[in-house]
């Protein structure tokens, strides 16, 4: 008797030219469309429980907005909204649906007229189209990514290519087809920032879009990309950096497509997987508040706050909010918590992370979790800046600064240990 059903659907989320792009500065106006943005939903069911994986071609999705969209999609599709995993591919050439100090507010008109309705539509159609299905999987080594925390002489960390740093070489391709052999969906999982285009003005999915298009043409099957560990991984482009221009999108996307298609062609057997869903709460301790004198001294060191953007504005906003918390005698929460849902199909496990998570953390989870294929998903079900590994906290750098200053009550330096242990506890291991 069939115990696995799958449906898939796609909707367009391309904004009009002139939309602000998110990822570098709050004034980056798009001037053209290089390739259309999309949202793809994959619905899985065993006849009783349904889970949906959604991937959207944006940088990252504000946590409150992610919950709003998941609730709306769950209601429209008639399923538990907690079982919807909403991921972002992390392209830096898409509208602002993040809303972050120093980078600008969420583009609410875009959300209301394009983004939210498209996701609801895709989820509803994916659930409605579910049919008996089977699944095949293959892995291949891919060098599309590279550790981007380049170590300069003297120990300073900067953006670039770090040949000694960890990154995940595993690209995983999952092919799902109907029982009569018709393709339903190809899922590609790999971890790498969508920054090959650099600080460009073209709307684009970045390198992953070129990979998806080529694989879809080669296989004739709807194909979509899910982001893996991207926190410390950038695109390995030929200029030696991890940002370039739109030509590097095509360069790297072609290489990624060759890897993905090679893996897809290796799939020889299909099976009927069992669906499992695990829910729980992750709890990460937070650090105590500093003194009022320390907060005031930090704020005084910034100069004119109106001239700050990006990480400087983020840090200034942190200390401003810290001072307000001290003055208002706010009681520190003691921990940062978030509810999570893990989804397994047979020996495949998806672990969502509402962070740009560092590679070492996901590799450790892969080692410890009792599944053959453990696929961590960055920037999923919200976003809370970067989540560095404990060892990288010592080196500092942009990602560590975002981790330290992205919250009024920052998480402790051993946040990675709590992420790992709590996810394993939710699995019951």
RAFENMO-V217021 format. One record per pair of residues at least 24 apart in sequence whose ideal C-beta (glycine too) atoms are under 10 Angstrom apart, sorted by the first residue. I is the first residue (numbers start at 0). J is the second residue. Records with the same first field share a line. If there is no record, write none. Layout:
I->J + J
//
This chain:
0->46 + 131 + 271
1->45 + 46 + 130 + 131 + 132 + 133 + 178 + 271
2->44 + 45 + 46 + 47 + 131 + 271 + 272 + 273 + 274
3->43 + 44 + 45 + 46 + 129 + 131 + 132 + 133 + 134 + 175 + 178 + 270 + 271 + 272 + 273 + 274 + 344 + 345
4->42 + 43 + 44 + 45 + 46 + 49 + 126 + 128 + 129 + 130 + 131 + 132 + 271 + 274
5->41 + 42 + 43 + 44 + 125 + 128 + 129 + 130 + 131 + 132 + 133 + 134 + 175 + 176 + 177 + 183 + 184 + 272 + 274 + 344
6->40 + 41 + 42 + 43 + 44 + 49 + 51 + 122 + 124 + 125 + 126 + 127 + 128 + 129 + 130 + 132 + 175 + 183 + 184
7->39 + 40 + 41 + 42 + 43 + 51 + 52 + 121 + 124 + 125 + 128 + 129 + 132 + 175 + 182 + 183 + 184 + 185 + 186 + 220 + 221 + 222 + 223
8->38 + 39 + 40 + 41 + 42 + 53 + 120 + 121 + 122 + 123 + 124 + 125 + 126 + 127 + 128 + 184 + 221
9->37 + 38 + 39 + 40 + 54 + 117 + 120 + 121 + 124 + 125 + 184 + 221 + 222 + 223
10->37 + 38 + 39 + 40 + 55 + 113 + 114 + 116 + 117 + 118 + 119 + 120 + 121 + 122 + 123 + 124
11->35 + 36 + 37 + 38 + 56 + 113 + 117 + 120 + 121
12->36 + 37 + 38 + 55 + 56 + 57 + 93 + 94 + 96 + 109 + 113 + 114 + 115 + 116 + 117 + 118 + 121
13->37 + 56 + 93 + 94 + 113 + 117 + 202 + 204
14->57 + 93 + 94 + 106 + 108 + 109 + 112 + 113 + 114 + 202
15->94 + 109 + 112 + 113 + 202
16->200 + 201 + 202
18->93 + 94 + 95 + 106 + 108 + 109 + 113 + 202
19->94 + 95 + 102 + 103 + 104 + 106 + 109
20->58 + 90 + 91 + 92 + 93 + 94 + 95 + 106 + 196 + 198 + 199 + 200 + 201 + 202 + 203
21->57 + 58 + 59 + 90 + 91 + 92 + 93 + 94 + 95 + 96 + 97 + 98 + 99 + 102 + 103 + 105 + 106
22->57 + 58 + 59 + 89 + 90 + 91 + 92 + 93 + 95 + 97 + 102 + 192 + 193 + 194 + 196 + 197 + 198 + 199 + 205 + 242 + 309
23->91 + 92 + 102 + 194 + 197 + 198 + 199 + 242 + 308 + 309
24->101 + 102 + 103 + 198 + 308 + 309
25->95 + 99 + 101 + 102 + 103 + 104 + 308 + 309 + 312
26->103 + 308
27->91 + 92 + 95 + 102 + 103 + 198 + 199 + 200
28->200
29->92 + 93 + 94 + 199 + 200 + 201 + 202 + 203
30->199 + 200 + 201 + 202
31->199 + 200 + 201 + 202 + 203 + 245
32->92 + 201 + 202 + 203
33->92 + 196 + 199 + 200 + 201 + 202 + 203 + 204 + 205 + 208 + 209 + 245 + 248 + 249
34->90 + 92 + 201 + 202 + 203 + 204 + 205 + 208 + 209 + 211 + 212 + 245 + 248 + 249 + 252
35->202 + 203 + 204 + 208 + 212
36->88 + 90 + 92 + 93 + 94 + 113 + 114 + 117 + 202 + 203 + 204 + 208
37->88 + 117 + 121 + 204 + 208 + 211 + 223
38->68 + 85 + 86 + 87 + 88 + 113 + 114 + 117 + 118 + 119 + 120 + 121 + 122 + 223
39->86 + 88 + 118 + 121 + 125 + 184 + 186 + 211 + 221 + 222 + 223 + 224 + 225
40->72 + 76 + 83 + 85 + 117 + 118 + 119 + 120 + 121 + 122 + 123 + 124 + 125 + 126 + 128 + 184 + 223
41->84 + 121 + 122 + 125 + 173 + 175 + 183 + 184 + 186 + 221 + 223 + 225
42->76 + 78 + 82 + 83 + 121 + 122 + 123 + 124 + 125 + 126 + 127 + 128 + 129 + 184
43->82 + 125 + 126 + 129 + 132 + 134 + 175 + 272 + 274 + 276 + 342 + 343 + 344
44->78 + 82 + 126 + 129 + 132 + 274
45->271 + 272 + 273 + 274 + 275 + 276 + 344
46->129 + 274
47->274
48->78 + 79 + 82 + 274 + 275 + 276 + 342
49->73 + 76 + 77 + 78 + 79 + 82 + 83 + 125 + 126 + 129 + 274 + 276
50->78 + 79 + 81 + 82 + 83 + 84 + 274 + 275 + 276 + 340 + 341 + 342 + 343 + 344 + 349
51->76 + 78 + 79 + 80 + 82 + 83 + 84 + 85 + 121 + 122 + 123 + 125 + 126 + 342
52->82 + 83 + 84 + 85 + 86 + 125 + 184 + 186 + 223 + 225 + 342 + 344 + 349 + 351 + 374 + 376 + 379
53->83 + 84 + 85 + 86 + 87 + 118 + 121 + 122 + 125 + 223 + 225 + 379 + 380
54->84 + 85 + 86 + 87 + 88 + 121 + 186 + 187 + 188 + 207 + 211 + 223 + 224 + 225 + 226 + 376 + 379
55->85 + 86 + 87 + 88 + 90 + 93 + 96 + 114 + 117 + 118 + 121 + 223 + 378
56->87 + 88 + 89 + 90 + 92 + 93 + 193 + 202 + 203 + 204 + 205 + 207 + 208 + 211 + 223 + 224
57->86 + 87 + 88 + 89 + 90 + 91 + 92 + 93 + 94 + 95 + 96 + 97 + 109 + 114 + 193 + 204 + 378
58->87 + 88 + 89 + 90 + 91 + 92 + 93 + 94 + 95 + 96 + 97 + 99 + 102 + 192 + 193 + 194 + 205 + 355 + 378 + 382
59->86 + 87 + 88 + 89 + 90 + 91 + 93 + 95 + 96 + 97 + 99 + 226 + 229 + 353 + 354 + 355 + 377 + 378 + 379 + 381 + 382 + 383 + 384
60->85 + 86 + 87 + 96 + 97 + 98 + 105 + 110 + 114 + 118 + 353 + 378 + 379 + 380 + 381 + 382
61->95 + 96 + 97 + 98 + 99 + 104 + 105 + 110 + 381 + 382
62->97 + 98 + 337 + 353 + 380 + 381 + 382 + 383
63->98 + 105 + 381
64->96 + 97 + 98 + 105 + 107 + 110 + 114 + 115 + 381 + 382
65->96 + 118 + 353 + 378 + 379 + 380 + 381 + 382
66->338 + 380 + 381
67->110 + 115
68->96 + 110 + 114 + 115 + 116 + 117 + 118 + 119 + 122
69->118 + 119 + 122 + 340 + 380 + 381
71->115 + 116 + 118 + 119 + 122
72->115 + 118 + 119 + 120 + 121 + 122 + 123 + 125 + 126
73->119 + 122 + 123 + 126
74->119 + 123
75->116 + 118 + 119 + 120 + 122 + 123 + 124 + 126
76->119 + 121 + 122 + 123 + 124 + 125 + 126 + 127
77->123 + 126 + 127
78->122 + 123 + 126
79->276 + 278 + 340
80->122 + 340
81->276 + 278 + 338 + 339 + 340 + 380
82->276 + 278 + 340 + 342
83->118 + 122 + 126 + 340 + 342 + 380
84->225 + 339 + 340 + 341 + 342 + 349 + 350 + 351 + 376 + 379 + 380
85->118 + 122 + 351 + 353 + 376 + 378 + 379 + 380 + 381
86->223 + 224 + 225 + 226 + 349 + 351 + 352 + 376 + 377 + 378 + 379 + 380
87->193 + 225 + 226 + 229 + 355 + 376 + 377 + 378 + 379 + 381 + 382
88->191 + 193 + 204 + 205 + 206 + 207 + 208 + 211 + 223 + 224 + 225 + 226 + 229 + 377 + 378
89->190 + 191 + 192 + 193 + 194 + 205 + 207 + 224 + 226 + 229 + 355 + 377 + 378 + 382
90->192 + 193 + 194 + 195 + 196 + 202 + 203 + 204 + 205 + 206 + 207 + 208 + 224 + 226 + 248
91->192 + 193 + 194 + 195 + 196 + 197 + 198 + 199 + 203 + 205 + 242
92->193 + 194 + 195 + 196 + 197 + 198 + 199 + 200 + 201 + 202 + 203 + 204 + 205 + 208 + 245 + 248
93->193 + 202 + 203 + 204 + 205
94->202
96->382
97->378 + 381 + 382
98->382
99->309 + 312 + 313 + 316 + 382 + 384 + 401 + 405
100->307 + 308 + 309 + 310 + 312 + 313 + 314 + 315 + 316 + 317 + 319 + 320 + 404 + 405
101->307 + 308 + 309 + 310 + 311 + 312 + 313 + 314 + 315 + 316 + 401 + 404
102->308 + 309 + 310 + 312 + 313
103->308
125->183 + 184
128->183
129->183
130->177 + 178 + 179 + 181 + 183
131->177 + 178 + 179 + 271
132->175 + 176 + 177 + 178 + 181 + 183 + 184 + 269 + 271 + 272
133->174 + 175 + 176 + 177 + 178 + 180 + 183 + 268 + 269 + 270 + 271 + 272
134->173 + 174 + 175 + 176 + 183 + 184 + 186 + 266 + 268 + 269 + 270 + 271 + 272 + 344 + 345 + 347
135->172 + 173 + 174 + 175 + 176 + 185 + 263 + 265 + 266 + 267 + 268 + 269 + 270
136->171 + 172 + 173 + 174 + 175 + 186 + 188 + 262 + 265 + 266 + 268 + 269 + 270 + 272 + 344 + 345 + 346 + 347 + 371 + 372
137->170 + 171 + 172 + 173 + 174 + 259 + 261 + 262 + 263 + 264 + 265 + 266 + 267
138->168 + 169 + 170 + 171 + 172 + 188 + 262 + 265 + 371 + 372
139->168 + 169 + 170 + 171 + 172 + 189 + 257 + 258 + 259 + 260 + 261 + 262 + 263 + 264 + 265
140->168 + 169 + 170 + 258 + 261 + 262
141->167 + 168 + 169 + 170 + 171 + 187 + 189 + 190 + 191 + 210 + 235 + 254 + 255 + 257 + 258 + 259 + 261 + 262
142->166 + 168 + 170 + 235 + 254 + 255 + 258
143->168 + 170 + 189 + 190 + 191 + 195 + 206 + 207 + 210 + 232 + 234 + 235 + 236 + 251 + 252 + 254 + 255 + 256 + 257 + 258 + 259
144->168 + 170 + 189 + 190 + 191 + 192 + 206 + 227 + 228 + 229 + 231 + 232 + 233 + 234 + 235 + 241 + 251 + 255 + 358
145->191 + 231 + 232 + 233 + 234 + 235 + 236 + 239 + 241
146->231 + 232 + 233 + 235 + 241 + 357 + 358
147->191 + 192 + 194 + 229 + 230 + 231 + 232 + 233 + 234 + 235 + 240 + 241 + 242 + 396 + 397 + 398
148->230 + 231 + 232 + 233 + 241 + 357 + 387 + 391 + 394 + 395 + 396 + 397 + 398 + 399
149->233 + 239 + 240 + 241 + 396
150->394 + 396
154->393 + 394 + 395
155->394 + 395 + 396
156->231 + 391 + 394 + 395 + 396 + 397 + 398 + 399
157->396 + 397
158->192 + 194 + 233 + 240 + 241 + 242 + 396 + 397 + 398
159->233 + 239 + 240 + 241 + 242
160->233 + 234 + 235 + 236 + 238 + 239 + 240 + 241
161->231 + 232 + 233 + 241
164->231 + 232 + 357 + 358 + 359 + 391 + 394
165->228 + 231 + 232 + 357 + 358 + 359 + 360 + 361 + 362 + 388 + 390 + 391
166->190 + 191 + 227 + 228 + 229 + 231 + 232 + 233 + 235 + 357 + 358 + 359 + 362
167->191 + 227 + 228 + 229 + 232 + 358 + 359 + 361 + 362 + 365 + 375
168->258 + 358
169->227 + 262 + 361 + 362 + 365 + 372 + 373 + 374
170->210 + 227 + 255 + 258 + 259 + 261 + 262
171->225 + 227 + 259 + 262 + 347 + 372 + 373 + 374
172->214 + 218 + 222 + 258 + 259 + 260 + 261 + 262 + 263 + 264 + 265 + 266
173->225 + 262 + 263 + 266 + 272 + 344 + 347 + 372 + 374
174->218 + 220 + 222 + 262 + 263 + 266 + 269
175->220 + 221 + 269 + 272 + 344
176->220 + 266 + 269
178->269 + 271
180->269
181->219 + 220
182->215 + 218 + 219 + 220 + 221 + 222
183->220 + 221
184->220 + 221 + 222 + 223
185->211 + 214 + 215 + 217 + 218 + 220 + 221 + 222 + 223 + 224 + 259 + 260 + 262 + 263 + 266
186->221 + 222 + 223 + 224 + 225 + 347 + 349 + 374
187->211 + 214 + 222 + 223 + 224 + 225 + 227 + 255 + 256 + 258 + 259 + 260 + 262 + 263
188->224 + 225 + 226 + 227 + 259 + 347 + 349 + 372 + 374 + 375 + 376
189->224 + 225 + 226 + 227 + 228 + 229 + 232 + 255 + 258 + 259 + 374
190->225 + 226 + 227 + 228 + 229 + 230 + 231 + 232 + 355 + 356 + 357 + 358 + 361 + 374 + 375 + 376 + 377
191->224 + 226 + 227 + 228 + 229 + 232 + 233 + 234 + 235 + 241 + 251 + 255 + 377
192->226 + 229 + 230 + 231 + 232 + 233 + 234 + 241 + 242 + 355 + 377
193->224 + 226 + 229 + 233 + 234 + 248
194->229 + 233 + 234 + 236 + 240 + 241 + 242 + 243 + 247 + 248
195->233 + 234 + 235 + 236 + 238 + 240 + 241 + 242 + 243 + 244 + 245 + 246 + 247 + 248 + 249 + 250 + 251 + 252 + 255
196->234 + 236 + 242 + 243 + 244 + 245 + 246 + 247 + 248 + 249 + 251
197->234 + 236 + 238 + 240 + 241 + 242 + 243 + 244 + 245 + 247 + 248
198->242 + 243 + 244
199->242 + 243 + 244 + 245 + 247 + 248
200->245
201->244 + 245 + 248
203->245 + 248 + 249 + 252
204->248 + 252
205->234 + 245 + 247 + 248 + 251 + 252
206->234 + 235 + 236 + 247 + 248 + 249 + 250 + 251 + 252 + 253 + 254 + 255 + 256
207->234 + 248 + 251 + 252 + 255 + 256 + 259
208->248 + 249 + 252 + 255
209->248 + 249 + 250 + 251 + 252 + 253 + 254 + 255 + 256
210->251 + 252 + 253 + 254 + 255 + 256 + 257 + 258 + 259 + 260
211->252 + 255 + 256 + 259
212->252 + 256
213->252 + 253 + 255 + 256 + 257 + 259 + 260
214->255 + 256 + 257 + 258 + 259 + 260 + 262 + 263
215->256
216->256 + 260
217->256 + 257 + 259 + 260 + 263 + 264
218->259 + 260 + 263 + 264
220->263
222->256 + 259 + 260 + 263
224->255 + 259
225->349 + 374 + 375 + 376 + 377 + 379
226->355 + 356 + 375 + 376 + 377 + 378 + 379
227->352 + 356 + 358 + 361 + 374 + 375 + 376 + 377
228->352 + 354 + 355 + 356 + 357 + 358 + 359 + 360 + 361 + 362 + 364 + 365 + 374 + 375 + 376 + 377 + 386
229->354 + 355 + 356 + 357 + 358 + 361 + 375 + 376 + 377 + 378 + 385
230->352 + 354 + 355 + 356 + 357 + 358 + 359 + 360 + 361 + 377 + 378 + 384 + 385 + 386 + 387 + 388 + 391 + 398 + 401 + 402
231->355 + 356 + 357 + 358 + 359 + 360 + 385 + 387 + 388 + 391 + 396 + 398
232->355 + 357 + 358 + 377
270->345 + 346
271->344 + 345
272->343 + 344 + 345 + 346 + 347
273->343 + 344 + 345 + 346
274->342 + 343 + 344 + 345
275->341 + 342 + 343 + 344 + 345 + 348 + 370 + 426
276->340 + 341 + 342 + 343
277->339 + 340 + 341 + 342 + 343 + 348 + 350 + 422 + 424 + 425 + 426 + 427
278->338 + 339 + 340 + 341 + 425
279->338 + 339 + 340 + 341 + 421 + 422 + 424 + 425 + 426 + 427
280->334 + 336 + 337 + 338 + 339 + 421 + 424 + 425
281->334 + 335 + 336 + 337 + 338 + 339 + 352 + 353 + 414 + 417 + 418 + 419 + 420 + 421 + 422 + 424 + 425
282->333 + 334 + 335 + 336 + 337 + 417 + 418 + 420 + 421 + 424
283->334 + 335 + 336 + 337 + 383 + 386 + 409 + 410 + 411 + 413 + 414 + 415 + 416 + 417 + 418 + 421
284->332 + 333 + 334 + 335 + 408 + 410 + 411 + 413 + 414 + 417
285->331 + 332 + 333 + 334 + 335 + 336 + 406 + 407 + 408 + 409 + 410 + 411 + 414
286->331 + 403 + 406 + 408 + 409 + 410 + 411 + 412
287->331 + 333 + 408
288->321 + 322 + 324 + 325 + 329 + 330 + 331 + 407 + 408
289->318 + 321 + 322 + 325
290->325
291->321 + 322 + 325 + 326
292->325
293->318 + 321 + 322 + 325
294->318 + 319 + 320 + 321 + 322 + 323 + 324 + 325 + 326
295->322 + 325
297->321 + 322
298->322
309->397 + 401
310->397 + 398 + 400 + 401 + 404 + 405
311->400 + 404
312->404
313->384 + 400 + 401 + 403 + 404 + 405
314->400 + 401 + 403 + 404 + 405
315->404
316->404 + 405 + 407
317->400 + 403 + 404 + 405 + 406 + 407 + 409
318->404 + 407
319->407
320->404 + 406 + 407 + 408
321->404 + 406 + 407 + 408 + 409
322->407
323->407
324->407 + 408
329->407 + 408
331->407 + 408
332->407 + 408
333->408
334->408 + 410 + 411 + 417
335->383 + 406 + 408 + 409 + 410 + 411 + 414 + 417
336->421
337->380 + 381 + 383 + 421
338->380
339->379 + 380 + 418 + 421 + 422 + 425
340->379 + 380 + 425
341->368 + 370 + 373 + 422 + 425 + 426
342->374 + 376
343->368 + 370 + 372 + 373 + 426
344->370 + 372
345->370 + 371 + 372
346->370 + 371 + 372 + 373
347->371 + 372 + 373 + 374
348->372 + 373 + 374 + 375 + 422 + 426
349->373 + 374 + 375 + 376 + 379
350->374 + 375 + 376 + 379 + 418 + 419 + 422 + 423 + 425 + 426
351->375 + 376 + 377 + 378 + 379 + 380 + 381 + 422
352->376 + 377 + 378 + 379 + 380 + 381 + 382 + 383 + 386 + 418 + 422
353->377 + 378 + 379 + 380 + 381 + 382 + 383 + 384 + 386
354->378 + 379 + 381 + 382 + 383 + 384 + 385 + 386 + 387 + 401 + 402 + 405 + 410 + 414 + 418
355->382 + 383 + 384 + 385 + 386 + 387 + 398 + 401 + 402
356->385 + 386 + 387 + 388 + 415 + 418
357->385 + 386 + 387 + 388 + 389 + 390 + 391 + 392 + 398 + 402 + 415 + 418
358->388 + 391
359->387 + 388 + 389 + 390 + 391 + 415
360->386 + 387 + 388 + 389 + 414 + 415 + 416 + 418 + 419 + 422
361->388 + 418 + 419
362->388
363->388 + 415 + 416 + 418 + 419 + 423
364->415 + 418 + 419 + 422 + 423 + 426
366->419
367->419 + 420 + 422 + 423 + 426 + 428
368->419 + 422 + 423 + 426 + 428
369->423 + 426 + 427 + 428
370->426 + 428
373->422
375->418 + 422
383->410
384->409 + 410
386->410 + 414 + 415 + 418
387->412 + 414 + 415
388->412 + 413 + 414 + 415 + 416 + 418
389->413 + 414 + 415 + 416
390->415
391->415
//
